[in-house]
């Protein structure tokens, strides 16, 4: 086996194993699950591990070089019009290719699927172009984010309340496994030609701004479409009495995801071919490596999505229903927080973000530190989401104060932490959130009798919110430690100067006595 692939699969295993163990423990002590359900879940976990390993290696070999190359090439264009148009078109193509967006479109049937997909894609495209211009024109990311969220909150006042959660969720689902590696690499490529001290921090922030575009676009769409007729068809666990039934079930669903992913990946391959023909940037060996990377990416996403949707998502719905049916419903909160703490490690794009943060900061912010910070943030968000399911608290009461706190903090932390924090929010809300945690909330909401549109939806938005605050708290801690070190260093220098002055004085006094 390829050593790099082996390393990626082992990394995936360490990420998926905890959440698998938690579900198995819950199935033994709290919510008894039948053997066929457990076997389907474990089969899905195996596919998820293999898929995530293949995907991460593929993204490293194909998505990142392509995104970085396009980013560098954009900076060489002399006319801003072409920069804006290329960035916008790339944002639209990449977003349409995002599998998570297909899931969202299926869950909002009151709006035609293509209308919703195209609206979200245009939102990402426009805001990605703005994000690229921000790097080129050196605009402060914090100020731009403040302006963006003020606009979002203002527009949301005119949108039906039943549509708010779906709108804010759309910002999270568009930054998934296809979009993140490409957009992050593009940011690195654009900022790499600058030799200034802030160039590394400017490589972050593209995902943050790109996440705002779909929210605004769907909010505007919500003014024209009314989601009262929206229904959610929860995925049901397949019955499997033998191992042969398990294999048949996954084999039956595999072609569906193979088709979905090929439709998603083909536009990006077309972009690579067109980019290579027009720029001749890559050598033959690099082109072969990128091609192999696309194969890994394709196989990885097929296995990942099939494993998650067939094995993981139905178990999430089932657990939500059973936990909500218990006498002690409040257990949903701590159990949800525990699942949230570990499930974020299984998001494919999270590992890509963490590795890039460690690389750009030269190890000052390690991937372990980022993992811990994001795990805590997501655990808190899932706890809040479960509280909403139990109490029906409007999402507005949480989202607006949360973003206000995050935006205020963005003026207090070092610049690099602003981009990392807001990018983390978009990356944390990936396919594991939409296919396991969302069904968990929906299953609980169905049992309790709450409104799925207002009480269950919104979990993606909350998962995208809490990392903003968690990472910036880490930034404040980093700033405090740096200030303390500088103060200690300054005191040390003053002590040395004082000692030198005393020695000089004593030498002068000694010379005078002689």
GIBELFEN-V469580 format. One record per residue. N is the residue number from 0. RES is the residue in one letter. PHI is phi in radians with two decimals (none if undefined). OMEGA is omega in whole degrees, 0 to 359 (* if undefined). Layout:
N_RES_PHI_OMEGA ; N_RES_PHI_OMEGA
This chain:
0_X_none_175 ; 1_X_-0.95_182 ; 2_X_-0.97_179 ; 3_X_-1.16_179 ; 4_X_-1.14_178 ; 5_X_-1.05_179 ; 6_X_-1.11_180 ; 7_X_-1.16_180 ; 8_X_-1.17_176 ; 9_X_-1.12_177 ; 10_X_-1.13_177 ; 11_X_-1.13_179 ; 12_X_-1.04_180 ; 13_X_-1.16_180 ; 14_X_-1.41_186 ; 15_X_-1.53_185 ; 16_X_-0.98_181 ; 17_X_-1.05_182 ; 18_X_-1.18_176 ; 19_X_-1.12_179 ; 20_X_-1.08_180 ; 21_X_-1.09_180 ; 22_X_-1.09_179 ; 23_X_-1.15_178 ; 24_X_-1.12_177 ; 25_X_-1.06_181 ; 26_X_-1.18_180 ; 27_X_-1.55_190 ; 28_X_-1.81_186 ; 29_X_-2.09_182 ; 30_X_-2.12_181 ; 31_X_-1.07_178 ; 32_X_-1.96_179 ; 33_X_-1.22_183 ; 34_X_-1.06_182 ; 35_X_-1.13_177 ; 36_X_-1.13_181 ; 37_X_-1.11_180 ; 38_X_-1.12_177 ; 39_X_-1.06_179 ; 40_X_-1.11_181 ; 41_X_-1.17_176 ; 42_X_-1.10_176 ; 43_X_-1.10_179 ; 44_X_-1.12_178 ; 45_X_-1.09_179 ; 46_X_-1.13_179 ; 47_X_-1.11_181 ; 48_X_-1.11_179 ; 49_X_-1.10_181 ; 50_X_-1.11_181 ; 51_X_-1.17_177 ; 52_X_-1.10_179 ; 53_X_-1.10_182 ; 54_X_-1.10_182 ; 55_X_-1.07_178 ; 56_X_-1.17_179 ; 57_X_-1.10_178 ; 58_X_-1.11_179 ; 59_X_-1.15_183 ; 60_X_-1.48_188 ; 61_X_-2.04_187 ; 62_X_-1.10_184 ; 63_X_-1.13_178 ; 64_X_-1.07_180 ; 65_X_-1.17_179 ; 66_X_-1.07_180 ; 67_X_-1.15_179 ; 68_X_-1.10_178 ; 69_X_-1.14_178 ; 70_X_-1.06_179 ; 71_X_-1.13_182 ; 72_X_-1.16_179 ; 73_X_-1.05_182 ; 74_X_-1.21_181 ; 75_X_-1.52_178 ; 76_X_-1.31_184 ; 77_X_-1.46_182 ; 78_X_-1.71_181 ; 79_X_-1.08_181 ; 80_X_-1.01_181 ; 81_X_-1.18_177 ; 82_X_-1.06_181 ; 83_X_-1.11_183 ; 84_X_-1.14_181 ; 85_X_-1.15_179 ; 86_X_-1.08_181 ; 87_X_-1.17_180 ; 88_X_-1.11_178 ; 89_X_-1.09_178 ; 90_X_-1.08_180 ; 91_X_-1.16_182 ; 92_X_-1.10_183 ; 93_X_-1.14_182 ; 94_X_-1.22_177 ; 95_X_-1.05_180 ; 96_X_-1.37_186 ; 97_X_-1.33_182 ; 98_X_-1.06_182 ; 99_X_-1.04_181 ; 100_X_-1.18_177 ; 101_X_-1.11_179 ; 102_X_-1.10_180 ; 103_X_-1.08_181 ; 104_X_-1.07_179 ; 105_X_-1.17_183 ; 106_X_-1.46_180 ; 107_X_-2.14_186 ; 108_X_-1.24_179 ; 109_X_-1.23_175 ; 110_X_-2.02_177 ; 111_X_-0.92_186 ; 112_X_-0.93_183 ; 113_X_-1.18_176 ; 114_X_-1.06_181 ; 115_X_-1.16_182 ; 116_X_-1.07_182 ; 117_X_-1.19_178 ; 118_X_-1.06_180 ; 119_X_-1.11_182 ; 120_X_-1.09_178 ; 121_X_-1.12_177 ; 122_X_-1.04_178 ; 123_X_-1.12_181 ; 124_X_-1.04_181 ; 125_X_-1.12_183 ; 126_X_-1.33_173 ; 127_X_-1.18_176 ; 128_X_-1.08_177 ; 129_X_-1.11_180 ; 130_X_-1.13_178 ; 131_X_-1.14_178 ; 132_X_-1.09_178 ; 133_X_-1.03_180 ; 134_X_-1.17_182 ; 135_X_-1.15_182 ; 136_X_-1.58_176 ; 137_X_1.05_178 ; 138_X_-1.44_180 ; 139_X_-1.10_182 ; 140_X_-1.08_182 ; 141_X_-1.04_180 ; 142_X_-1.13_180 ; 143_X_-1.16_179 ; 144_X_-1.15_178 ; 145_X_-1.05_179 ; 146_X_-1.08_181 ; 147_X_-1.12_184 ; 148_X_-1.30_172 ; 149_X_-1.09_178 ; 150_X_-1.12_181 ; 151_X_-1.08_180 ; 152_X_-1.12_179 ; 153_X_-1.09_180 ; 154_X_-1.17_183 ; 155_X_-1.10_179 ; 156_X_-1.15_184 ; 157_X_-1.81_184 ; 158_X_-1.83_176 ; 159_X_-0.93_185 ; 160_X_-1.09_179 ; 161_X_-1.18_183 ; 162_X_-1.76_185 ; 163_X_-1.09_183 ; 164_X_-1.09_179 ; 165_X_-1.11_181 ; 166_X_-1.09_181 ; 167_X_-1.22_175 ; 168_X_-1.13_183 ; 169_X_-1.09_178 ; 170_X_-1.17_180 ; 171_X_-1.42_186 ; 172_X_-1.26_182 ; 173_X_-1.42_178 ; 174_X_-1.90_184 ; 175_X_-1.95_188 ; 176_X_-1.15_178 ; 177_X_-1.44_188 ; 178_X_-1.26_190 ; 179_X_-1.04_182 ; 180_X_-1.02_183 ; 181_X_-1.19_185 ; 182_X_-1.17_180 ; 183_X_-1.11_179 ; 184_X_-1.14_177 ; 185_X_-1.07_178 ; 186_X_-1.07_178 ; 187_X_-1.10_181 ; 188_X_-1.11_181 ; 189_X_-1.17_184 ; 190_X_-1.40_185 ; 191_X_-1.20_182 ; 192_X_-1.39_178 ; 193_X_-1.67_182 ; 194_X_-1.81_182 ; 195_X_-1.38_183 ; 196_X_-1.19_182 ; 197_X_-1.65_184 ; 198_X_-1.12_181 ; 199_X_-1.18_180 ; 200_X_-1.22_180 ; 201_X_-1.26_178 ; 202_X_-1.24_176 ; 203_X_-1.69_177 ; 204_X_2.01_180 ; 205_X_-1.14_179 ; 206_X_-1.16_181 ; 207_X_-1.04_181 ; 208_X_-1.25_179 ; 209_X_-1.13_178 ; 210_X_-1.24_180 ; 211_X_-1.30_181 ; 212_X_-1.00_180 ; 213_X_-1.12_179 ; 214_X_-1.07_180 ; 215_X_-1.10_182 ; 216_X_-1.10_181 ; 217_X_-1.27_175 ; 218_X_-1.08_178 ; 219_X_-1.12_178 ; 220_X_-1.08_180 ; 221_X_-1.13_177 ; 222_X_-1.26_184 ; 223_X_-1.95_178 ; 224_X_-1.97_181 ; 225_X_-1.93_187 ; 226_X_-1.53_183 ; 227_X_-1.06_183 ; 228_X_-1.53_184 ; 229_X_-1.13_175 ; 230_X_-2.24_179 ; 231_X_-2.07_178 ; 232_X_-1.67_182 ; 233_X_-1.20_179 ; 234_X_-1.32_181 ; 235_X_-1.81_179 ; 236_X_-1.24_180 ; 237_X_-1.33_176 ; 238_X_-1.48_181 ; 239_X_-2.46_182 ; 240_X_-1.56_178 ; 241_X_-2.32_177 ; 242_X_-1.12_178 ; 243_X_-1.10_178 ; 244_X_-1.11_179 ; 245_X_-1.09_180 ; 246_X_-1.07_180 ; 247_X_-1.10_181 ; 248_X_-1.08_179 ; 249_X_-1.20_179 ; 250_X_-1.12_179 ; 251_X_-1.19_182 ; 252_X_-1.49_186 ; 253_X_-0.99_180 ; 254_X_-1.04_179 ; 255_X_-1.06_181 ; 256_X_-1.31_175 ; 257_X_-1.08_179 ; 258_X_-1.21_180 ; 259_X_-1.01_185 ; 260_X_-1.27_178 ; 261_X_-1.13_176 ; 262_X_-1.13_180 ; 263_X_-1.30_187 ; 264_X_-1.48_184 ; 265_X_-0.98_179 ; 266_X_-1.04_180 ; 267_X_-1.25_176 ; 268_X_-1.10_178 ; 269_X_-1.09_177 ; 270_X_-1.09_179 ; 271_X_-1.06_180 ; 272_X_-1.08_180 ; 273_X_-1.12_180 ; 274_X_-1.09_180 ; 275_X_-1.17_180 ; 276_X_-1.15_184 ; 277_X_-1.54_185 ; 278_X_-2.00_185 ; 279_X_0.90_186 ; 280_X_-1.30_188 ; 281_X_-1.76_175 ; 282_X_-1.36_183 ; 283_X_-1.00_181 ; 284_X_-1.14_179 ; 285_X_-1.15_178 ; 286_X_-1.09_178 ; 287_X_-1.11_179 ; 288_X_-1.09_179 ; 289_X_-1.13_179 ; 290_X_-1.07_177 ; 291_X_-1.08_178 ; 292_X_-1.06_177 ; 293_X_-1.13_177 ; 294_X_-1.11_177 ; 295_X_-1.05_180 ; 296_X_-1.07_181 ; 297_X_-1.10_181 ; 298_X_-1.06_181 ; 299_X_-1.09_181 ; 300_X_-1.19_178 ; 301_X_-1.08_180 ; 302_X_-1.10_182 ; 303_X_-1.08_184 ; 304_X_-1.16_178 ; 305_X_-1.15_180 ; 306_X_-1.09_182 ; 307_X_-1.22_185 ; 308_X_-1.32_182 ; 309_X_-1.53_185 ; 310_X_-1.76_187 ; 311_X_-1.59_187 ; 312_X_-1.00_180 ; 313_X_-1.08_178 ; 314_X_-1.17_177 ; 315_X_-1.06_178 ; 316_X_-1.07_181 ; 317_X_-1.10_179 ; 318_X_-1.09_179 ; 319_X_-1.05_180 ; 320_X_-1.11_184 ; 321_X_-1.19_179 ; 322_X_-1.15_180 ; 323_X_-1.23_180 ; 324_X_-1.43_180 ; 325_X_-1.28_176 ; 326_X_-1.15_181 ; 327_X_-1.73_182 ; 328_X_-1.11_182 ; 329_X_-1.07_177 ; 330_X_-1.09_175 ; 331_X_-0.97_184 ; 332_X_-1.20_180 ; 333_X_-1.14_179 ; 334_X_-1.16_177 ; 335_X_-1.07_179 ; 336_X_-1.14_179 ; 337_X_-1.13_178 ; 338_X_-1.11_180 ; 339_X_-1.08_181 ; 340_X_-1.05_185 ; 341_X_-1.65_187 ; 342_X_-1.23_180 ; 343_X_-1.12_178 ; 344_X_-1.18_181 ; 345_X_-1.56_177 ; 346_X_-1.27_183 ; 347_X_-1.01_185 ; 348_X_-1.26_180 ; 349_X_-1.07_182 ; 350_X_-1.11_178 ; 351_X_-1.14_178 ; 352_X_-1.07_183 ; 353_X_-1.07_179 ; 354_X_-1.15_180 ; 355_X_-1.22_177 ; 356_X_-1.06_180 ; 357_X_-1.11_181 ; 358_X_-1.19_184 ; 359_X_-1.18_182 ; 360_X_-1.60_181 ; 361_X_0.96_176 ; 362_X_1.49_179 ; 363_X_-1.09_174 ; 364_X_-2.04_185 ; 365_X_-1.36_179 ; 366_X_-1.17_177 ; 367_X_-1.15_178 ; 368_X_-1.10_179 ; 369_X_-1.11_179 ; 370_X_-1.03_180 ; 371_X_-1.10_182 ; 372_X_-1.09_181 ; 373_X_-1.21_179 ; 374_X_-1.08_179 ; 375_X_-1.12_180 ; 376_X_-1.06_181 ; 377_X_-1.21_177 ; 378_X_-1.02_178 ; 379_X_-1.10_182 ; 380_X_-1.13_179 ; 381_X_-1.21_176 ; 382_X_-1.04_178 ; 383_X_-1.16_179 ; 384_X_-1.08_178 ; 385_X_-1.19_176 ; 386_X_-1.10_177 ; 387_X_-1.12_179 ; 388_X_-1.07_183 ; 389_X_-1.34_188 ; 390_X_-1.97_182 ; 391_X_1.34_178 ; 392_X_-1.05_179 ; 393_X_-1.08_182 ; 394_X_-1.11_179 ; 395_X_-1.04_183 ; 396_X_-1.16_181 ; 397_X_-1.82_186 ; 398_X_-1.14_184 ; 399_X_-1.14_177 ; 400_X_-1.05_180 ; 401_X_-1.08_180 ; 402_X_-1.22_176 ; 403_X_-1.08_178 ; 404_X_-1.07_181 ; 405_X_-1.10_182 ; 406_X_-1.25_176 ; 407_X_-1.12_179 ; 408_X_-1.10_181 ; 409_X_-1.10_177 ; 410_X_-1.54_186 ; 411_X_-1.95_185 ; 412_X_-1.67_174 ; 413_X_-0.99_188 ; 414_X_-0.97_185 ; 415_X_-1.11_181 ; 416_X_-1.27_179 ; 417_X_-1.14_180 ; 418_X_-1.09_180 ; 419_X_-1.09_182 ; 420_X_-1.09_184 ; 421_X_-1.26_173 ; 422_X_-1.20_181 ; 423_X_-1.05_180 ; 424_X_-1.04_179 ; 425_X_-1.22_184 ; 426_X_-1.26_184 ; 427_X_-1.12_183 ; 428_X_-1.66_183 ; 429_X_-1.89_185 ; 430_X_-1.10_178 ; 431_X_-1.15_178 ; 432_X_-1.21_185 ; 433_X_-1.30_185 ; 434_X_-1.88_176 ; 435_X_-2.21_183 ; 436_X_-1.25_178 ; 437_X_-1.11_174 ; 438_X_-1.05_177 ; 439_X_-1.04_179 ; 440_X_-1.16_182 ; 441_X_-1.16_178 ; 442_X_-1.04_179 ; 443_X_-1.15_182 ; 444_X_-1.14_178 ; 445_X_-1.07_182 ; 446_X_-1.18_182 ; 447_X_-1.26_180 ; 448_X_1.64_179 ; 449_X_-1.47_179 ; 450_X_-1.54_181 ; 451_X_-1.12_183 ; 452_X_-1.13_184 ; 453_X_-1.74_186 ; 454_X_-1.77_182 ; 455_X_-1.59_175 ; 456_X_-1.12_185 ; 457_X_1.99_180 ; 458_X_-1.13_178 ; 459_X_-1.12_179 ; 460_X_-1.11_179 ; 461_X_-1.20_177 ; 462_X_-1.10_178 ; 463_X_-1.35_185 ; 464_X_-1.52_189 ; 465_X_-1.10_176 ; 466_X_-1.06_178 ; 467_X_-1.01_181 ; 468_X_-1.36_183 ; 469_X_-1.08_182 ; 470_X_-1.19_180 ; 471_X_-1.29_171 ; 472_X_-1.09_175 ; 473_X_-1.07_178 ; 474_X_-1.13_177 ; 475_X_-1.12_178 ; 476_X_-1.10_178 ; 477_X_-1.09_181 ; 478_X_-1.14_179 ; 479_X_-1.11_180 ; 480_X_-1.13_178 ; 481_X_-1.13_178 ; 482_X_-1.10_179 ; 483_X_-1.13_179 ; 484_X_-1.14_179 ; 485_X_-1.13_178 ; 486_X_-1.13_179 ; 487_X_-1.11_179 ; 488_X_-1.12_179 ; 489_X_-1.12_178 ; 490_X_-1.11_178 ; 491_X_-1.12_178 ; 492_X_-1.13_178 ; 493_X_-1.11_179 ; 494_X_-1.12_179 ; 495_X_-1.13_179 ; 496_X_-1.11_179 ; 497_X_-1.09_179 ; 498_X_-1.12_179 ; 499_X_-1.10_180 ; 500_X_-1.15_180 ; 501_X_-1.13_180 ; 502_X_-1.10_180 ; 503_X_-1.10_180 ; 504_X_-1.11_181 ; 505_X_-1.16_178 ; 506_X_-1.13_179 ; 507_X_-1.15_179 ; 508_X_-1.12_180 ; 509_X_-1.12_178 ; 510_X_-1.10_180 ; 511_X_-1.17_180 ; 512_X_-1.15_178 ; 513_X_-1.14_*
